[in-house]
Amino acid sequence: GENVEQHPSTLSVQEGDSAVIKCTYSDSASNYFPWYKQELGKRPQLIIDIRSNVGEKKDQRIAVTLNKTAKHFSLHITETQPEDSAVYFCAASPGGYQKVTFGIGTKLQVIP
Amino acid sequence: GAVVSQHPSRVICKSGTSVKIECRSLDFQATTMFWYRQFPKQSLMLMATSNEGSKATYEQGVEKDKFLINHASLTLSTLTVTSAHPEDSSFYICSARDGPETQYFGPGTRLLVL
């Protein structure tokens, strides 16, 4: 089955700096890669996703990149703000109603 | 995005009793719902895939007789933790799909078994 590795497990950045979280996956059949943000005690919220026919996608301060050859994808947050502090999960799926496999999560702390 | 509700948000029960958790898709029909368990500071561990009108598909190591799943309608799936023990204490989260890919999560249920 699919195996998703995520790092770092914790990340502290100064407000205004950029944060990068990296993930690798093992199943070459995976073609859908969502990212979720989970604040303490709350539900995971989808913040951005990318499909394998796209190499990069941006949404305001958030961007994701995908390298299918190397089987890795990354989340980039620019101009970080304290409200970006949360746990971020990457995930991978073959799509087509199949299950999603999550990474271990990255706890991001943005220091004011 | 789509809205998923979960009830109850918190439950405390005695060891040996059963607890039912409901997951509802409020504004869409979900042929597939998923049940996850999350330990403190850990990732989402998929327990089972709930399919409307058919049996759930359980992940390896998850006891199907312990964690009963019923997906009786396109908007409701239930997870029943039978004969709960303290080691079953955890945060249980459901999710539902409105299509082939995107999942929307419920707010979770914190279960404490005394």
Contacts between the chains, C-beta under 8 A, distances in Angstrom:
chain1	res1	chain2	res2	distance
A	32	B	101	4.9
A	34	B	101	7.7
A	34	B	102	7.1
A	34	B	103	7.5
A	36	B	105	7.7
A	42	B	107	7.0
A	42	B	108	7.9
A	43	B	93	6.6
A	43	B	105	4.3
A	43	B	106	6.2
A	43	B	107	4.8
A	43	B	108	5.9
A	44	B	44	7.0
A	44	B	93	7.5
A	44	B	105	4.9
A	45	B	105	7.4
A	46	B	1	6.9
A	46	B	102	6.5
A	46	B	103	7.4
A	46	B	104	7.2
A	49	B	101	7.5
A	49	B	102	7.0
A	89	B	43	6.6
A	89	B	44	6.8
A	93	B	101	6.7
A	95	B	100	5.8
A	95	B	101	5.2
A	96	B	100	5.3
A	97	B	32	6.2
A	97	B	97	7.2
A	97	B	100	4.9
A	99	B	34	7.0
A	99	B	46	6.2
A	99	B	49	6.0
A	100	B	34	7.9
A	100	B	46	7.9
A	100	B	103	6.2
A	101	B	46	7.8
A	102	B	43	5.2
A	102	B	44	4.8
A	102	B	46	7.9
A	103	B	43	6.6
A	104	B	42	7.3
A	104	B	43	4.7
A	105	B	42	7.4
A	105	B	43	5.1
A	107	B	41	7.7
